[in-house]
Amino acid sequence: MTVQTRGRGSMRGVSLWFVATGSVFVTLGMLGGIAMAVSSDHTLAPAHAHLNLVGWVTMALFGIYYHLVPAAADTRLARVHYTIATAGVLAMVPGIILAALERDELLVAVGSLLTLGSMLIFVFTVFRHRA
């Protein structure tokens, strides 16, 4: 893997998409955490945890990787990866909420499979773009 860094402050493309989307997700996660703390109702803690972990940490790490490995970022697969990763979070977190409220588990299953698919794309990408 050849690691190339771009100039300071020049994150763009799929790298920026991942980090910017993750930043929105963590902000929503923080707001949810504050709401739980204020209400003393932690029923939705699993959704909060997944939004912060998958929505922020994982998305940000993907973005950093793509920033450091521009050859990987400049592929159609990277854009597909972003779409699937984002769709996974957008389905999984509301799905966890529905499951926690004992309403339905289909959406969390779909979101989980999309998230797994996203990670498999990432694993493939990392091995594909090694040195």
C-alpha positions in Angstrom: 0.0 0.0 0.0 1.4 3.4 -0.9 0.3 6.0 1.5 0.1 9.5 0.0 -1.0 12.5 1.8 -2.5 15.5 0.2 -1.9 19.1 1.2 -3.2 20.3 4.6 -6.9 20.9 4.6 -7.4 19.3 1.2 -9.7 16.4 2.1 -12.3 16.0 -0.6 -14.4 13.5 -2.5 -15.3 10.3 -0.9 -13.0 11.0 2.0 -14.8 14.2 2.9 -18.2 12.5 2.3 -17.4 9.9 4.9 -16.0 12.3 7.5 -18.8 14.9 7.0 -21.6 12.3 7.2 -20.0 10.8 10.3 -19.8 14.2 11.8 -23.6 14.6 11.3 -24.2 11.2 12.8 -22.1 11.9 15.9 -23.9 15.2 16.4 -27.2 13.4 16.3 -25.8 10.7 18.6 -24.7 13.4 21.1 -28.1 15.0 21.0 -29.7 11.6 21.7 -27.3 11.0 24.6 -28.2 14.3 26.1 -31.9 13.6 25.7 -31.5 10.2 27.5 -29.5 11.9 30.3 -32.1 14.6 30.8 -35.0 12.2 30.8 -33.2 9.4 32.7 -34.7 7.0 30.1 -31.9 4.9 28.6 -34.2 2.6 26.6 -32.6 3.8 23.3 -29.0 3.4 24.5 -28.2 0.7 21.9 -29.3 3.1 19.1 -27.2 5.8 20.6 -24.2 3.5 20.9 -24.5 2.3 17.3 -25.0 5.7 15.9 -21.8 6.9 17.6 -19.7 3.8 16.9 -20.9 2.8 13.4 -22.1 6.3 12.3 -19.1 8.2 13.6 -16.1 6.1 14.4 -16.4 3.7 11.4 -17.4 6.3 8.9 -14.5 8.6 10.0 -12.0 5.8 9.8 -13.2 5.0 6.3 -12.8 8.6 5.4 -9.3 8.8 6.9 -8.3 5.6 5.0 -9.6 7.0 1.7 -7.8 10.3 2.3 -4.5 8.4 3.0 -4.9 6.1 0.0 -6.1 8.2 -2.9 -5.9 5.4 -5.3 -8.6 3.6 -3.4 -10.7 6.8 -3.1 -10.7 7.4 -6.8 -12.7 4.3 -7.6 -16.4 3.6 -8.3 -16.3 1.0 -5.5 -15.4 3.8 -3.0 -18.6 5.7 -4.0 -20.6 2.5 -3.7 -19.0 1.9 -0.3 -20.1 5.3 0.9 -23.7 4.7 -0.3 -24.0 1.3 1.3 -22.3 2.4 4.6 -24.6 5.5 4.9 -27.7 3.4 4.0 -26.6 0.9 6.6 -26.5 3.5 9.4 -29.7 5.1 8.2 -31.6 1.8 8.4 -29.8 0.2 11.4 -30.2 3.0 13.9 -34.0 3.5 13.4 -34.3 -0.3 13.2 -32.6 -0.6 16.7 -35.1 2.0 18.0 -38.0 0.0 16.6 -36.6 -3.2 18.1 -36.0 -1.6 21.5 -39.6 -0.5 21.5 -40.6 -4.0 20.6 -42.3 -3.0 17.3 -40.3 -4.6 14.5 -36.9 -6.0 13.8 -36.9 -6.0 10.0 -35.2 -2.6 9.6 -32.4 -3.4 12.0 -31.8 -6.7 10.1 -31.6 -4.8 6.8 -29.4 -2.1 8.3 -27.1 -4.7 9.9 -26.7 -6.5 6.6 -25.9 -3.3 4.7 -23.4 -2.4 7.4 -21.8 -5.8 7.1 -21.7 -5.4 3.3 -20.0 -2.0 3.8 -17.3 -3.6 6.0 -16.7 -6.4 3.5 -16.3 -3.8 0.8 -13.8 -2.0 3.0 -11.8 -5.3 3.7 -11.7 -6.0 0.0 -10.5 -2.4 -0.7 -7.8 -2.6 1.9 -6.4 -5.8 0.5 -6.8 -4.6 -3.1 -4.8 -1.4 -2.5 -2.0 -2.9 -0.4 1.5 -2.2 -1.6 
